């Protein structure tokens, strides 16, 4: 008895989608393109642009801050946003474009914050007082200011002259006054000015 061969159906192979990729690849590319379309492109994110960014520390929460771009840190587009540095020093990825007023308000609110919103320690110089400026004031570990001298501190002092200057209140000088005698009458004694005035009385 002759057996007839059974008709075997050939399995149809799935033709690749147009464009040279599978359907899964196309879906992945579509999702990537969708994410890229949500964030600004490299044409928009330039120096001076007003943007809203997510800092690295805020990525889990999605919190955004606003400011003005001063440096673009990513070459080309990025699906999670182009990384930039704002004028106030903060670094993050751009999520959307904002107005100039929003960017200015965001920069003013971050005056004492670092690139990741950490507080920046400020330095307050101590105010000098009369006591701290005094040469006698000395803090532990500080070198005292040198004492200033003048030439008189190195000259010998005449104790007798100092004593006479302190006791004789009628003298205007510590040195004795030189007196002269009238050369006409030999009776009047005085200093040079007094003798000259006295001589005028003789020849008047």
Buried (B, 14 or more C-beta within 10 A) or exposed (E): EEEEEEEEEEEEEEEEEEEEEEEEEEEEEEEEEEEBEEBBEBEBBEEEBBBBBBBEEBEEEEEBBBBBBBEBEBEEBBBBBBBBBBEBBBBBBBBBBBEEEBBBEBBEEBEEBBBEEEEEEEEEEEEEEEEEEEEEEEEEEEEEEEEEEEEEEEEEEEEEEEEBBEEEEEEEEEEEEEEBEBEEEEEBEBEEEBBEEBBEEEEE
